[in-house]
């Protein structure tokens, strides 16, 4: 039987909402820079600004919103990258537990 952890799913969803908000803010700043300069250089500046802001805001969200392992209370779970059609999987480096969608998959 698989164990379900509600707090883990809430933390995952909170992290994803903050990432979406960060990308929307970064994109709006990039579009504003592109409109202000109103040229090919403005488009390039907008793309570069959006990329830099996305990178900085992603690092900030990952540093602030930590997904904690419910079994061993490790301070951070690392995300295992899988296909986009599957839920994100998180792995604890201390107890080697793997979680997806708030459920313990294997230990």
BELPE-V308903 format. One record per residue. N is the residue number from 1. PHI is phi as a letter, one per 20 degrees, with the letter a starting at -180 (* if undefined). PSI is psi in whole degrees, 0 to 359 (none if undefined). Layout:
n = [N/N]
phi = [PHI/PHI]
psi = [PSI/PSI]
This chain:
n = [1/2/3/4/5/6/7/8/9/10/11/12/13/14/15/16/17/18/19/20/21/22/23/24/25/26/27/28/29/30/31/32/33/34/35/36/37/38/39/40/41/42/43/44/45/46/47/48/49/50/51/52/53/54/55/56/57/58/59/60/61/62/63/64/65/66/67/68/69/70/71/72/73/74/75/76/77/78/79/80/81/82/83/84/85/86/87/88/89/90/91/92/93/94/95/96/97/98/99/100/101/102/103/104/105/106/107]
phi = [*/e/e/d/c/f/f/f/f/f/f/f/f/f/f/f/f/f/f/f/f/f/f/f/f/f/f/f/f/f/f/f/f/f/f/f/e/l/b/f/f/f/f/f/f/f/f/f/f/f/f/f/f/f/f/f/f/f/f/f/f/f/f/e/e/e/e/e/f/f/e/d/l/f/f/b/d/e/e/e/e/c/f/f/f/d/f/f/d/c/c/e/f/e/d/l/e/c/c/b/l/n/d/f/e/b/c]
psi = [138/140/142/133/106/319/326/318/322/317/320/315/321/317/317/323/318/323/319/315/319/318/323/318/315/320/321/322/320/319/321/320/321/322/322/315/332/48/184/321/326/322/315/316/319/317/316/317/318/316/315/315/321/318/315/315/327/316/322/315/317/331/327/313/101/138/114/141/124/344/313/1/32/145/341/135/142/142/130/123/125/192/154/335/354/152/153/141/140/139/135/128/340/308/0/33/147/130/144/129/35/8/143/118/308/161/none]
